[in-house]
Amino acid sequence: MIDVSCILINFNTSQYTINCVQSIIENTDNDVSYEIIIVDNASIYDDYEKLKSAVNQLSDTKIKLIRSKLNKGFGGGNMIGFDNARNCSYFAFINNDTLFTSENTLAKLIQFMNQTSRAAVCSPQMLDANKNFRRTIDHFSSPIREIFKRSTLELINPKRYPNRKIKHNKPLKVNYIQGAFMFIEANAFKNVGGFDTNLFLYYEESDICRRILQREKKETYLVPEVEYIHYESASSSKNISMKIEQKISLLYYTKKHFGWSCKLILIFYFSFRYFFSSLIKPKNWKLFFLLLKGMPLSASLKQKQVELNR
């Protein structure tokens, strides 16, 4: 058994992936046994070949590259890595557009988890490209959060909803942490069935942390003494398709955890909002009409993926 299986997804951003892998190697203590599994999520062939060449040049038996000819999204891609991982104590699901900046990152996270019996998930503090603070923690997605907003919840009940916008200096119990770096106890991850692959993009981290809390009675923590850089959205763009995907995932998540009635409340709320916003931004009409249809999973980008020939 090894200590940590690090799983990364590459999608047309091989240079980010190469830099991430090098930062893991440079900042991992020799006392930690680990592997790095890179899942290429149906990148264009030239990008995959560049990545394959770089991995071969590293000539490190700890690194494994797997090519998926079908883009399976965040959860599905990570589950390919999970299926090919060695027996381990922890999984580190790491975005490829990140860099380790703290020495012995994995060793410090292992130490924290070993010392915190109720912890099953943790994350270092996220920084931007200039090493400035970035929000790393969040509150579980819910109809109340969507309608009344995070800032209201933090104002009304700061103990339950700690401020996301300030730097915390001590380990902090939170609802969930951003999916850019999720360090998860392997047994807890397996016991809840891993990532829900119905979620193609968005809400995977909220979903997995909620299920671990509900079924395993274990918690999620921020470990601010350890830090990493995240170059946000290097492999995905912000457009109406992404906005639609975000709403599809949110409404699926809401129905899953709160039931049909709460999903209908959010559909009504978003329909009202996007009807008026579409008068100003016509591109939002597509989102509005999908809301009227209930934002079905059949409209997800997952259903539009085409398997590559090589």
C-alpha positions as CSV (number, residue, x, y, z in Angstrom):
1,M,0.0,0.0,0.0
2,I,1.2,3.5,-0.8
3,D,0.4,6.7,1.1
4,V,-1.2,8.9,-1.7
5,S,-2.5,8.4,-5.2
6,C,-2.4,11.8,-6.9
7,I,-4.9,12.0,-9.8
8,L,-4.9,14.8,-12.4
9,I,-7.0,15.4,-15.5
10,N,-5.6,16.9,-18.7
11,F,-7.8,18.5,-21.3
12,N,-5.9,20.3,-24.0
13,T,-3.5,22.0,-21.4
14,S,-0.5,19.7,-21.4
15,Q,2.0,22.4,-20.4
16,Y,0.0,23.1,-17.2
17,T,-0.1,19.4,-16.5
18,I,3.6,19.0,-17.0
19,N,4.3,21.9,-14.7
20,C,1.9,20.5,-12.0
21,V,3.6,17.1,-12.1
22,Q,7.0,18.7,-11.7
23,S,5.8,20.8,-8.7
24,I,4.4,17.6,-7.0
25,I,7.7,15.8,-7.4
26,E,9.8,18.8,-6.2
27,N,7.6,19.4,-3.2
28,T,7.1,15.8,-2.0
29,D,9.3,14.3,0.8
30,N,11.1,11.1,0.1
31,D,9.3,9.6,3.1
32,V,5.9,9.7,1.3
33,S,5.1,6.9,-1.0
34,Y,3.0,8.1,-3.9
35,E,2.0,7.8,-7.5
36,I,0.8,10.4,-10.1
37,I,-2.0,9.3,-12.4
38,I,-2.7,11.6,-15.3
39,V,-6.0,11.0,-17.1
40,D,-6.1,12.6,-20.5
41,N,-9.7,13.5,-21.0
42,A,-10.0,13.2,-24.8
43,S,-7.6,16.1,-25.6
44,I,-6.7,16.8,-29.2
45,Y,-4.1,14.3,-30.3
46,D,-1.2,16.8,-30.5
47,D,-1.7,17.9,-26.9
48,Y,-1.8,14.3,-25.8
49,E,1.3,13.5,-27.7
50,K,3.1,16.5,-26.1
51,L,2.1,15.2,-22.7
52,K,3.1,11.7,-23.5
53,S,6.5,12.8,-24.7
54,A,7.0,14.8,-21.5
55,V,6.0,11.9,-19.3
56,N,8.4,9.6,-21.1
57,Q,11.2,12.1,-20.7
58,L,10.6,12.2,-16.9
59,S,11.1,8.4,-16.9
60,D,9.5,8.1,-13.5
61,T,7.8,4.9,-12.6
62,K,5.5,6.7,-10.2
63,I,3.8,8.5,-13.1
64,K,1.1,6.7,-15.1
65,L,-0.6,8.3,-18.2
66,I,-4.0,7.1,-19.2
67,R,-5.7,8.2,-22.5
68,S,-9.5,8.4,-22.5
69,K,-11.0,8.8,-26.0
70,L,-14.2,10.2,-24.5
71,N,-14.3,13.4,-22.4
72,K,-16.0,12.2,-19.2
73,G,-15.9,15.5,-17.3
74,F,-14.5,16.2,-13.9
75,G,-16.0,13.3,-11.9
76,G,-15.9,10.7,-14.7
77,G,-12.2,11.6,-15.5
78,N,-11.2,11.3,-11.8
79,M,-13.0,8.0,-11.5
80,I,-10.9,6.7,-14.4
81,G,-7.9,7.6,-12.3
82,F,-9.5,6.0,-9.2
83,D,-10.1,2.7,-11.1
84,N,-6.4,2.6,-12.1
85,A,-4.9,3.6,-8.7
86,R,-2.9,1.4,-6.5
87,N,-4.1,0.6,-3.0
88,C,-3.6,3.8,-1.0
89,S,-4.4,5.6,2.2
90,Y,-5.4,8.9,0.6
91,F,-6.4,10.2,-2.8
92,A,-5.3,13.7,-3.9
93,F,-7.6,15.0,-6.7
94,I,-5.6,17.9,-8.1
95,N,-6.5,20.2,-11.0
96,N,-3.7,20.2,-13.6
97,D,-3.6,24.0,-13.6
98,T,-2.2,24.1,-10.0
99,L,1.3,24.2,-8.5
100,F,2.5,23.0,-5.2
101,T,4.2,25.9,-3.3
102,S,4.7,24.4,0.2
103,E,7.5,22.0,0.9
104,N,6.4,18.5,1.8
105,T,2.8,19.3,0.9
106,L,1.6,15.7,0.9
107,A,3.4,14.9,4.2
108,K,1.8,17.8,6.0
109,L,-1.7,16.9,4.8
110,I,-1.1,13.3,5.9
111,Q,0.0,14.5,9.3
112,F,-3.0,16.7,9.7
113,M,-5.4,13.9,8.7
114,N,-3.7,11.4,11.1
115,Q,-4.0,13.9,13.9
116,T,-7.7,14.8,13.2
117,S,-9.8,11.7,13.7
118,R,-13.0,13.3,12.3
119,A,-11.4,14.5,9.1
120,A,-12.0,12.7,5.8
121,V,-11.4,15.6,3.4
122,C,-9.0,18.5,3.6
123,S,-7.4,21.1,1.3
124,P,-4.5,23.5,1.4
125,Q,-5.1,27.3,1.1
126,M,-5.5,28.3,-2.5
127,L,-3.5,31.2,-4.0
128,D,-3.8,33.0,-7.3
129,A,-0.9,33.2,-9.9
130,N,0.6,36.1,-7.9
131,K,0.4,34.2,-4.6
132,N,-2.5,36.3,-3.3
133,F,-5.3,34.8,-1.2
134,R,-8.1,33.1,-3.1
135,R,-11.4,31.7,-1.6
136,T,-10.9,28.0,-0.9
137,I,-13.9,27.1,1.3
138,D,-17.6,27.2,0.6
139,H,-21.0,26.4,2.1
140,F,-23.1,23.5,0.9
141,S,-25.2,24.3,-2.1
142,S,-28.9,24.6,-1.1
143,P,-32.0,26.6,-2.1
144,I,-31.4,28.9,0.9
145,R,-27.9,29.6,-0.2
146,E,-29.0,30.3,-3.8
147,I,-31.8,32.6,-2.9
148,F,-30.4,34.5,0.1
149,K,-26.8,34.3,-0.9
150,R,-23.7,33.3,0.9
151,S,-22.9,36.7,2.5
152,T,-26.3,36.7,4.2
153,L,-25.8,33.3,5.7
154,E,-22.3,34.3,6.9
155,L,-23.8,37.4,8.6
156,I,-26.6,35.6,10.3
157,N,-24.7,32.5,11.5
158,P,-20.9,33.1,11.2
159,K,-20.1,29.9,13.3
160,R,-22.0,27.7,10.9
161,Y,-21.0,29.7,7.8
162,P,-17.4,31.0,8.2
163,N,-16.4,33.9,6.1
164,R,-15.0,32.7,2.8
165,K,-13.3,36.0,1.9
166,I,-10.8,36.2,4.7
167,K,-7.6,34.3,5.4
168,H,-7.9,31.8,8.2
169,N,-4.7,31.1,10.2
170,K,-5.8,27.9,11.9
171,P,-7.3,24.6,10.5
172,L,-11.0,25.2,10.0
173,K,-13.9,22.8,9.7
174,V,-16.0,23.7,6.7
175,N,-18.8,22.4,4.5
176,Y,-16.6,21.8,1.5
177,I,-13.5,22.9,-0.2
178,Q,-12.8,23.8,-3.9
179,G,-12.3,20.9,-6.2
180,A,-8.9,22.2,-7.4
181,F,-7.2,20.3,-4.6
182,M,-9.1,17.7,-2.6
183,F,-7.2,15.4,-0.3
184,I,-9.6,12.6,0.7
185,E,-9.3,9.5,2.9
186,A,-9.4,6.5,0.6
187,N,-11.8,4.4,2.6
188,A,-14.3,7.2,3.0
189,F,-14.2,7.9,-0.7
190,K,-14.7,4.3,-1.6
191,N,-17.5,3.8,1.0
192,V,-19.6,6.6,-0.5
193,G,-19.0,5.4,-4.1
194,G,-16.7,8.1,-5.3
195,F,-17.7,11.0,-7.5
196,D,-21.2,11.1,-8.9
197,T,-20.5,10.8,-12.7
198,N,-24.0,12.2,-13.5
199,L,-22.3,15.6,-12.7
200,F,-20.2,16.4,-15.7
201,L,-19.0,19.7,-14.4
202,Y,-19.7,21.7,-11.2
203,Y,-20.9,20.7,-7.7
204,E,-18.9,17.5,-7.5
205,E,-17.0,18.7,-4.5
206,S,-20.1,19.8,-2.6
207,D,-21.7,16.5,-3.4
208,I,-18.8,14.3,-2.3
209,C,-18.2,16.2,0.9
210,R,-21.9,16.2,1.8
211,R,-22.2,12.4,1.2
212,I,-19.1,11.7,3.3
213,L,-20.5,13.9,6.1
214,Q,-23.9,12.2,5.9
215,R,-22.8,8.6,5.5
216,E,-19.4,8.4,7.1
217,K,-20.0,11.1,9.8
218,K,-16.6,12.6,8.8
219,E,-15.8,16.2,8.1
220,T,-13.9,18.6,5.7
221,Y,-11.2,21.0,6.8
222,L,-9.1,23.8,5.4
223,V,-5.4,23.5,6.3
224,P,-4.1,27.0,5.7
225,E,-0.5,26.4,6.7
226,V,-0.1,24.5,3.4
227,E,-0.6,26.5,0.2
228,Y,-0.9,26.0,-3.6
229,I,-1.4,28.1,-6.7
230,H,-4.4,27.6,-8.9
231,Y,-4.5,29.2,-12.4
232,E,-8.3,29.2,-12.5
233,S,-10.2,27.8,-15.5
234,A,-7.2,27.1,-17.7
235,S,-9.0,24.3,-19.4
236,S,-12.6,25.6,-19.5
237,S,-14.1,28.9,-20.7
238,K,-16.9,31.0,-19.3
239,N,-19.8,31.1,-21.7
240,I,-23.5,30.4,-21.9
241,S,-22.9,26.7,-22.3
242,M,-20.9,26.6,-19.1
243,K,-23.6,28.7,-17.3
244,I,-26.2,26.2,-18.5
245,E,-24.1,23.3,-17.3
246,Q,-23.7,24.9,-13.9
247,K,-27.5,25.2,-13.6
248,I,-28.1,21.6,-14.8
249,S,-25.6,20.3,-12.1
250,L,-27.1,22.6,-9.4
251,L,-30.7,21.4,-10.0
252,Y,-29.6,17.8,-10.2
253,Y,-27.7,18.2,-6.9
254,T,-30.7,20.0,-5.3
255,K,-33.1,17.2,-6.3
256,K,-30.7,14.5,-5.1
257,H,-30.2,16.1,-1.6
258,F,-33.4,18.1,-1.0
259,G,-36.1,16.5,-3.2
260,W,-38.3,17.6,-6.0
261,S,-40.0,20.4,-4.2
262,C,-36.7,22.3,-3.6
263,K,-35.7,21.8,-7.2
264,L,-39.0,23.3,-8.3
265,I,-38.5,26.3,-6.0
266,L,-35.1,27.0,-7.7
267,I,-36.5,26.5,-11.2
268,F,-39.2,29.1,-10.4
269,Y,-36.6,31.4,-8.9
270,F,-34.1,31.2,-11.8
271,S,-36.9,31.4,-14.4
272,F,-38.0,34.7,-12.9
273,R,-34.4,36.0,-12.8
274,Y,-33.4,34.9,-16.3
275,F,-36.6,36.0,-18.0
276,F,-35.8,39.6,-17.1
277,S,-32.0,39.2,-17.7
278,S,-32.7,37.8,-21.1
279,L,-34.4,41.0,-22.1
280,I,-31.0,42.7,-21.7
281,K,-28.8,39.7,-22.6
282,P,-30.6,37.7,-25.4
283,K,-28.0,34.9,-25.1
284,N,-29.7,34.0,-21.8
285,W,-32.9,33.0,-23.5
286,K,-31.5,29.5,-24.2
287,L,-30.9,29.1,-20.5
288,F,-34.4,30.4,-19.7
289,F,-36.2,27.9,-22.0
290,L,-34.1,25.0,-20.6
291,L,-35.3,26.1,-17.1
292,L,-38.9,25.8,-18.3
293,K,-38.0,22.2,-19.3
294,G,-36.5,21.5,-15.9
295,M,-32.8,21.5,-16.9
296,P,-32.7,17.8,-17.6
297,L,-29.5,15.8,-17.6
298,S,-30.1,15.1,-21.3
299,A,-29.2,18.7,-22.0
300,S,-25.8,18.3,-20.3
301,L,-22.5,18.6,-22.2
302,K,-21.9,15.0,-21.1
303,Q,-24.4,13.9,-23.8
304,K,-22.6,15.9,-26.5
305,Q,-19.2,14.3,-26.2
306,V,-18.0,12.3,-29.1
307,E,-15.4,9.5,-28.8
308,L,-12.2,10.2,-30.6
309,N,-10.6,7.8,-33.1
310,R,-7.2,7.8,-31.4
